[in-house]
Amino acid sequence: MFSFFKPSFVKEGEMILKNAHKLLHYKRDLLSEAQVAEFQGLTNELELALRERKEERARDLIQKLETEWGRYLPPAHEAGWRENCEVFLVAIIIAIGVRTYFIQPFTIPTGSMQPTLYGIIGKETDQPAPNLAVRALHAVLYGRSYVDLVAKEDESVQQMVEHQWLFFFTVTDIQCTHNTYRAWAPRRILVQDLHLDTMREFKKGDVIVRGYVNTGDHVFVDKISYNFFPPHRGDVFVFSTLAIPGMARYHAPGEPSQFYIKRLAGLPGDTLRIDPPRLFVNGTPASEFGFQRVMSQQDGYNGYFSGPGSGLLYSPDNSVHLPPHSFMAMGDNSGNSLDSRYWGYVPQQNIMGRAVFVYWPFANHWGLIK
C-alpha cells in the first residue's frame, strides 16, 4: 500500500525475492538438496537485510542471488523458441475456446437477408479491372475481387470446375477448348451474376468474363447469450439445419449440415400469417424494427411474400401456430429466401446464437446488426 515510500533497494530486493521463490518452486525437482538449501539460505538472509534496512548487505545478497540462479538454473536450450511456441499454443487454445463457447465468425453465403446483410454477389461490367492499388483498396473496404479473363485463342467453354485453394479461397477453373482460365469466384456467381455459360464460343481477344465479386458480410455470432436469456422475436440468428425434416429435399444425400442465418419471426406459441407485404404475429402486424423495415417496402426492402403452395403461410388465409420449442425463421429478402415457409420450424436445440456485429467488409454494413 505504501510501496511508493519504500527505498529503491527494498523494492528491488522484494522483486528479486518474489522471482527467486517462483524459480525455486518451478525448478526444485531439478536441484540437489544442497543447492536448494543454499538458495533458500540466501533468500532468508536477504529478507532479514531488507527488514533491517541494511542497504549495502541487501545489495550484496541481491547480486549473489542473481549469480546463483544463473548457475543453478541456467536458461534452457532455445528458450526463446520454446517461449514463443508456448505463447502461440496458448493463443490458439484461447481462440478455440472463444470460438466454441462465446463468439464465432460466420460468413453470409446467400442474398436471403438482403439488404440487411449481403451474401456473395457478383456484378458484370464492361470496363477492365482497375489498377493494383485500387483493387487492393476495394479488397479491404468491400471484400471485392475482380474477374477479367480474355480468350487467348479461338475456343469455347467446355466445363467449369469449382474447388478450394489453400482451404480458404473458392476458385473456379474455366476449362476451354485450348486453355484453362482461373476465376477467383464461385461457379454459381459466374453463372448467375456474371452470365458465363458452358459451350459459349469466343474469338481470340474476346472477353470471357468480366466483373467483380463482393464477398458476403462477415459477422460475429454471440453463442453465449441464449444460455441465459431466451431468443427474442426479431433477432437475426444462426442455426443448424441438422435433423430438420423438411430440409431433406433441399440437401443432397450425404451432404453435411449447413448453417443458415435468418430473422427470428416467431416464438413458441405464436400464431403467424402473411398478407403481403405484411407479416402478422398473433393477429397484429409485427412491431419489431426489423419487420417494420421489411414491410415498409423502402430502401431495397420488398415486404413479405406468401410461401409455396406445399409449405407454410401459402396464402393470406393460411396461418400457423408454433408448437413448443419451435421457432419460425424468415429472410428479410422474403421473395428470394429459402426459409421456414419451405422447410418448417427450427428446433430449439438447433439454434447456435445471435448475429450481433458485421466485422468485415468495412463499408456499408459494418457495425451492429439490427
Secondary structure, DSSP 8 states (H G I E B T S, - for coil): --GGGS-HHHHHHHHHHHHHHHHHHHHGGGS-HHHHHHHHHHHHHHHHHHHTT-HHHHHHHHHHHHHHHHHHS---TTHHHHHHHHHHHHHHHHHHHHHHHTEEEEE--SSTTTTTS--SEEEE-SS----HHHHHHHHHHH-EEEEEEE-SSSEEEEEEEEEEETTTEEEEEEEESS-EEEESS-HHHHHHTS---TT-EE-TT-EEEEEEEE---EEEEE-SGGGTS---TT-EEEEE-TT-GGGGGGS-TT----EEEEEEEE-TT-EEEEETTEEEETTEE--SHHHHHHHTT-TT--------TTSSS-STT-EEE--TTEEEEE-SSGGG--SHHHH--EEGGGEEEEEEEEEESSSTT-EE--
